[in-house]
Amino acid sequence: MPTFTHYLPDDTAATVHYDYSPAERMTWHHPGCSDSVDVYEIDTHGADVVITDDERERIAEIALENAREKIAEERDTVDDCRVQEARERMMGGLR
């Protein structure tokens, strides 16, 4: 389960635990859906803090953005590896 640290308005550090569900395309038998996150826990490490509904929504938005960024980074890494492999194949064929 992915996590990140979020600082609440009173500067309390909270560890946010969430799960990401990717978007699904529409098919004949499924309406499809957009990507989403479920925030399972906001751990304030023992601090007595009240987290408002607005702050929970903000945390969920940050979690979704965080998940999307991680996927984009992974995609970029895979793309970079593919480019490097293609270059190596081309250079091997030129020798």
C-alpha positions in Angstrom: 0.0 0.0 0.0 1.5 3.3 -1.0 2.1 6.1 1.6 3.3 9.7 1.7 3.8 12.3 4.4 1.4 15.2 4.5 1.6 18.2 6.8 -1.7 19.2 8.4 -2.6 22.9 8.8 -1.1 22.9 12.3 2.2 21.4 10.9 1.6 18.0 12.3 3.2 15.4 10.1 0.7 12.6 9.1 1.5 9.4 7.2 -1.2 8.8 4.6 -1.9 5.2 3.6 -3.9 4.8 0.4 -4.7 2.4 -2.5 -4.9 3.4 -6.1 -7.3 2.0 -8.7 -6.5 2.8 -12.3 -9.1 4.0 -14.8 -10.9 1.3 -16.8 -12.1 1.8 -20.3 -15.7 1.5 -21.3 -16.7 -1.8 -22.9 -20.0 -3.3 -24.0 -20.4 -4.9 -20.6 -18.8 -2.3 -18.3 -19.4 1.4 -18.1 -15.8 2.2 -17.4 -14.5 4.4 -14.6 -11.9 7.1 -13.9 -8.9 6.4 -11.7 -9.4 6.9 -7.9 -7.8 6.4 -4.5 -9.1 5.1 -1.2 -7.4 6.6 1.8 -7.2 3.9 4.4 -5.4 5.6 7.2 -4.1 9.1 8.2 -1.6 8.3 10.9 -0.8 11.4 13.0 1.7 9.4 15.1 -0.2 9.9 18.4 -0.9 13.6 18.0 -4.3 14.6 19.0 -5.6 16.3 15.8 -9.0 16.8 14.4 -9.0 16.3 10.6 -11.9 18.1 8.9 -13.8 16.8 5.9 -12.2 19.5 3.7 -8.8 18.4 4.8 -9.7 14.7 4.1 -10.8 15.7 0.6 -7.5 17.6 0.1 -5.5 14.6 1.3 -7.4 12.3 -1.1 -6.7 14.7 -4.0 -3.0 14.8 -3.1 -3.0 11.0 -2.9 -4.5 10.7 -6.4 -2.0 13.2 -7.8 0.9 11.3 -6.0 -0.3 8.0 -7.6 -0.5 9.6 -11.1 3.0 11.0 -10.7 4.4 7.6 -9.7 2.7 6.0 -12.7 4.1 8.7 -15.0 7.6 8.2 -13.6 7.4 4.4 -14.0 6.2 4.9 -17.6 9.1 7.3 -18.3 11.5 4.7 -16.9 10.1 2.0 -19.1 10.3 4.3 -22.1 13.9 5.2 -21.3 14.8 1.5 -21.1 13.1 0.7 -24.4 15.1 3.5 -26.1 18.3 2.3 -24.6 17.6 -1.3 -25.8 16.8 0.0 -29.3 20.0 2.0 -29.4 22.0 -1.1 -28.3 20.4 -3.2 -30.9 21.1 -0.6 -33.6 24.8 -0.2 -32.5 25.2 -4.0 -32.4 23.9 -4.2 -36.0 26.3 -1.6 -37.2 29.4 -3.4 -36.0 
